Amino acid sequence: MTRLANISGAGAVKAFEKAGWKKVGQVGSHVVMSKPGVRANLSIPQHRELSIGTLRALIRAAGLT
């Protein structure tokens, strides 16, 4: 397994958009994304740097593993 790089919240949003996820709104400092055909919504915090655990959980929820 490769090591996850440090990425910002904005960088994560761009990466998930490339994977087909769309922004549906923002609640406070979190961007909410959804994808047709996937039951889960992603809530991505807009931090300068996302923790590895948060990034890993987002990737799992998106079904990208």
DSSP file (Angstrom, degrees, kcal/mol; ACC not computed):
  #  RESIDUE AA STRUCTURE BP1 BP2  ACC     N-H-->O    O-->H-N    N-H-->O    O-->H-N    TCO  KAPPA ALPHA  PHI   PSI    X-CA   Y-CA   Z-CA
    1    1 A M              0   0    0      0, 0.0     2,-0.1     0, 0.0     0, 0.0   0.000 360.0 360.0 360.0 133.7    0.0    0.0    0.0
    2    2 A T        -     0   0    0      1,-0.1     2,-0.3     0, 0.0     0, 0.0  -0.471 360.0-103.6 -80.7 154.5    1.4    3.4   -0.9
    3    3 A R        -     0   0    0     -2,-0.1     2,-0.3     1,-0.1    -1,-0.1  -0.568  34.2-118.3 -78.6 137.3    1.6    6.1    1.7
    4    4 A L        -     0   0    0     -2,-0.3     2,-0.1     1,-0.1    -1,-0.1  -0.563  28.0-130.4 -76.3 137.1   -1.0    8.9    1.5
    5    5 A A        -     0   0    0     -2,-0.3     2,-0.4     1,-0.1    -1,-0.1  -0.474  27.8 -96.0 -82.9 156.5    0.3   12.4    0.8
    6    6 A N        +     0   0    0     -2,-0.1     2,-0.3    43,-0.1    -1,-0.1  -0.604  53.9 176.0 -70.4 130.0   -0.6   15.4    2.9
    7    7 A I        -     0   0    0     43,-0.4    43,-2.9    -2,-0.4     2,-0.1  -0.978  25.7-123.9-139.5 148.1   -3.4   17.1    1.0
    8    8 A S     >  -     0   0    0     -2,-0.3     4,-2.0    41,-0.3    40,-0.2  -0.373  32.1-106.7 -84.6 169.0   -5.6   20.2    1.8
    9    9 A G  H  > S+     0   0    0     38,-2.6     4,-2.1     1,-0.2     5,-0.1   0.894 122.6  50.8 -61.5 -40.6   -9.3   20.2    1.9
   10   10 A A  H  > S+     0   0    0     37,-0.4     4,-2.1     1,-0.2    -1,-0.2   0.881 108.9  51.5 -65.8 -37.7   -9.4   22.1   -1.4
   11   11 A G  H  > S+     0   0    0      2,-0.2     4,-2.1     1,-0.2    -1,-0.2   0.875 108.8  51.1 -65.3 -37.4   -7.1   19.5   -3.0
   12   12 A A  H  X S+     0   0    0     -4,-2.0     4,-2.5     2,-0.2     5,-0.2   0.899 107.7  52.6 -66.6 -40.6   -9.3   16.7   -1.8
   13   13 A V  H  X S+     0   0    0     -4,-2.1     4,-2.1     1,-0.2    -2,-0.2   0.929 110.1  48.4 -60.6 -45.0  -12.4   18.4   -3.3
   14   14 A K  H  X S+     0   0    0     -4,-2.1     4,-1.8     1,-0.2    -1,-0.2   0.902 111.4  50.2 -61.5 -41.6  -10.6   18.6   -6.7
   15   15 A A  H  X S+     0   0    0     -4,-2.1     4,-1.0     1,-0.2    -2,-0.2   0.909 111.7  46.7 -65.4 -42.0   -9.5   15.0   -6.5
   16   16 A F  H  <>S+     0   0    0     -4,-2.5     5,-2.5     1,-0.2    -1,-0.2   0.835 108.3  56.5 -70.8 -31.0  -13.0   13.8   -5.8
   17   17 A E  H ><5S+     0   0    0     -4,-2.1     3,-1.5     1,-0.2    -1,-0.2   0.893 104.7  52.4 -64.2 -38.3  -14.4   16.0   -8.6
   18   18 A K  H 3<5S+     0   0    0     -4,-1.8    -1,-0.2     1,-0.3    -2,-0.2   0.799 105.5  56.2 -64.9 -27.6  -12.1   14.2  -11.0
   19   19 A A  T 3<5S-     0   0    0     -4,-1.0    -1,-0.3    -5,-0.1    -2,-0.2   0.378 130.8 -93.6 -86.5   4.2  -13.5   10.9   -9.7
   20   20 A G  T < 5S+     0   0    0     -3,-1.5     2,-0.2     1,-0.3    -3,-0.2   0.464  80.2 136.3 102.5   1.6  -17.0   12.0  -10.6
   21   21 A W      < -     0   0    0     -5,-2.5     2,-0.4    14,-0.1    -1,-0.3  -0.577  38.9-150.4 -82.4 147.1  -18.3   13.5   -7.3
   22   22 A K  E     -A   34   0A   0     12,-2.9    12,-2.3    -2,-0.2     2,-0.3  -0.920  17.9-114.0-119.6 143.1  -20.1   16.9   -7.5
   23   23 A K  E     +A   33   0A   0     -2,-0.4    10,-0.2    10,-0.2     3,-0.1  -0.588  31.7 174.8 -70.3 130.9  -20.4   19.7   -4.9
   24   24 A V  E     -     0   0A   0      8,-2.9     2,-0.3     1,-0.4     9,-0.2   0.479  58.3 -52.0-114.1  -7.7  -23.9   20.0   -3.6
   25   25 A G  E     -A   32   0A   0      7,-1.1     7,-2.6     2,-0.0    -1,-0.4  -0.965  48.6 -99.6 162.6-175.8  -23.3   22.6   -1.0
   26   26 A Q  E     -A   31   0A   0     -2,-0.3     2,-0.5     5,-0.2     5,-0.2  -0.998  16.3-166.6-140.5 134.5  -21.3   23.8    2.0
   27   27 A V  E >   -A   30   0A   0      3,-2.6     3,-1.8    -2,-0.4     2,-0.3  -0.944  67.7 -53.7-121.8 106.8  -22.2   23.6    5.6
   28   28 A G  T 3  S-     0   0    0     -2,-0.5     0, 0.0     1,-0.3     0, 0.0  -0.479 123.3 -16.1  63.4-122.4  -19.8   25.8    7.7
   29   29 A S  T 3  S+     0   0    0     -2,-0.3    17,-2.8    -3,-0.1     2,-0.4   0.152 120.1  92.7-100.5  19.4  -16.3   24.8    6.8
   30   30 A H  E <   -AB  27  45A   0     -3,-1.8    -3,-2.6    15,-0.2     2,-0.5  -0.950  63.8-146.3-117.3 130.9  -17.3   21.5    5.2
   31   31 A V  E     -AB  26  44A   0     13,-2.7    13,-3.1    -2,-0.4     2,-0.5  -0.816  16.6-146.6 -91.1 130.5  -18.0   20.9    1.5
   32   32 A V  E     -AB  25  43A   0     -7,-2.6    -8,-2.9    -2,-0.5    -7,-1.1  -0.859  19.6-176.8-101.5 130.4  -20.7   18.3    0.9
   33   33 A M  E     -AB  23  42A   0      9,-2.8     9,-2.6    -2,-0.5     2,-0.3  -0.930   6.0-177.2-127.4 149.8  -20.3   16.2   -2.2
   34   34 A S  E     -A   22   0A   0    -12,-2.3   -12,-2.9    -2,-0.3     7,-0.1  -0.941  11.2-153.9-140.4 164.6  -22.5   13.5   -3.8
   35   35 A K    >   -     0   0    0      5,-0.4     3,-2.0     3,-0.4   -14,-0.1  -0.996  31.3-106.4-140.8 131.9  -22.3   11.1   -6.8
   36   36 A P  T 3  S+     0   0    0      0, 0.0     3,-0.1     0, 0.0    -2,-0.0  -0.332 106.7  21.5 -58.1 134.1  -25.2    9.6   -8.7
   37   37 A G  T 3  S+     0   0    0      1,-0.2     2,-0.5     2,-0.0     0, 0.0   0.368 102.0 100.7  89.6  -5.0  -25.6    5.9   -7.9
   38   38 A V    <   -     0   0    0     -3,-2.0    -3,-0.4     1,-0.1    -1,-0.2  -0.961  59.3-154.9-116.1 129.1  -23.7    6.1   -4.5
   39   39 A R        +     0   0    0     -2,-0.5     2,-0.2    -3,-0.1    -1,-0.1   0.783  69.9  82.0 -73.1 -27.0  -25.7    6.3   -1.3
   40   40 A A        -     0   0    0     21,-0.2    -5,-0.4    -5,-0.0     2,-0.4  -0.483  63.8-150.6 -83.4 148.2  -23.1    8.1    0.7
   41   41 A N        -     0   0    0     -2,-0.2     2,-0.4    -7,-0.1    -7,-0.2  -0.888  16.5-133.3-107.2 147.6  -22.4   11.8    0.8
   42   42 A L  E     -B   33   0A   0     -9,-2.6    -9,-2.8    -2,-0.4     2,-0.6  -0.865  11.8-163.2-102.5 136.0  -18.9   13.1    1.5
   43   43 A S  E     -B   32   0A   0     -2,-0.4   -11,-0.2   -11,-0.2   -17,-0.0  -0.933  13.1-168.9-117.7 104.8  -18.4   15.9    3.9
   44   44 A I  E     -B   31   0A   0    -13,-3.1   -13,-2.7    -2,-0.6     2,-0.1  -0.842  15.5-136.5-103.9 116.3  -14.9   17.3    3.3
   45   45 A P  E     -B   30   0A   0      0, 0.0     2,-1.3     0, 0.0   -15,-0.2  -0.445  14.3-131.1 -69.2 142.1  -13.5   19.7    5.9
   46   46 A Q        +     0   0    0    -17,-2.8     2,-0.2    -2,-0.1   -16,-0.1  -0.490  53.0 145.9 -94.2  64.5  -11.7   22.7    4.4
   47   47 A H        -     0   0    0     -2,-1.3   -38,-2.6     1,-0.1   -37,-0.4  -0.579  62.0-116.2 -94.9 161.5   -8.5   22.5    6.5
   48   48 A R  S    S+     0   0    0      1,-0.3     2,-0.4    -2,-0.2    -1,-0.1   0.881 105.8  14.6 -62.1 -37.4   -5.1   23.5    5.3
   49   49 A E  S    S-     0   0    0    -41,-0.2    -1,-0.3   -40,-0.0     2,-0.3  -0.973  77.3-140.9-142.6 124.2   -4.0   19.9    5.8
   50   50 A L        -     0   0    0    -43,-2.9   -43,-0.4    -2,-0.4     2,-0.1  -0.609  28.5-113.0 -81.8 142.8   -6.3   16.9    6.2
   51   51 A S     >  -     0   0    0     -2,-0.3     4,-2.3     1,-0.1     5,-0.2  -0.388  24.7-116.5 -69.9 155.6   -5.3   14.2    8.7
   52   52 A I  H  > S+     0   0    0      1,-0.2     4,-2.6     2,-0.2     5,-0.2   0.881 115.2  53.3 -61.7 -39.3   -4.4   10.8    7.2
   53   53 A G  H  > S+     0   0    0      2,-0.2     4,-2.2     1,-0.2    -1,-0.2   0.893 109.3  48.0 -64.1 -40.4   -7.3    9.1    9.1
   54   54 A T  H  > S+     0   0    0      2,-0.2     4,-2.2     1,-0.2    -2,-0.2   0.926 113.4  47.4 -65.3 -45.0   -9.8   11.6    7.7
   55   55 A L  H  X S+     0   0    0     -4,-2.3     4,-2.2     1,-0.2    -2,-0.2   0.908 111.7  50.5 -63.4 -42.3   -8.5   11.2    4.1
   56   56 A R  H  X S+     0   0    0     -4,-2.6     4,-2.2     1,-0.2    -1,-0.2   0.902 110.3  50.0 -62.9 -41.1   -8.5    7.4    4.4
   57   57 A A  H  X S+     0   0    0     -4,-2.2     4,-2.6     2,-0.2    -1,-0.2   0.887 110.0  50.6 -65.6 -39.1  -12.2    7.5    5.7
   58   58 A L  H  X S+     0   0    0     -4,-2.2     4,-1.9     2,-0.2    -2,-0.2   0.904 110.0  50.0 -64.3 -41.3  -13.2    9.8    2.8
   59   59 A I  H  X>S+     0   0    0     -4,-2.2     5,-2.2     2,-0.2     4,-0.6   0.912 112.7  47.0 -64.4 -42.4  -11.6    7.4    0.3
   60   60 A R  H ><5S+     0   0    0     -4,-2.2     3,-1.2     1,-0.2    -2,-0.2   0.927 111.1  50.9 -64.2 -44.9  -13.4    4.4    1.8
   61   61 A A  H 3<5S+     0   0    0     -4,-2.6   -21,-0.2     1,-0.3    -1,-0.2   0.835 108.6  52.9 -62.9 -32.0  -16.7    6.2    1.9
   62   62 A A  H 3<5S-     0   0    0     -4,-1.9    -1,-0.3    -5,-0.2    -2,-0.2   0.611 111.4-123.2 -78.4 -11.6  -16.3    7.1   -1.8
   63   63 A G  T <<5 +     0   0    0     -3,-1.2    -3,-0.2    -4,-0.6    -2,-0.1   0.800  69.9 133.3  75.2  29.0  -15.7    3.5   -2.6
   64   64 A L      <       0   0    0     -5,-2.2    -4,-0.2     1,-0.2    -5,-0.1   0.379 360.0 360.0 -93.7   4.1  -12.3    4.2   -4.2
   65   65 A T              0   0    0     -6,-0.4    -1,-0.2    -5,-0.2    -5,-0.1   0.441 360.0 360.0 -99.7 360.0  -10.4    1.4   -2.5
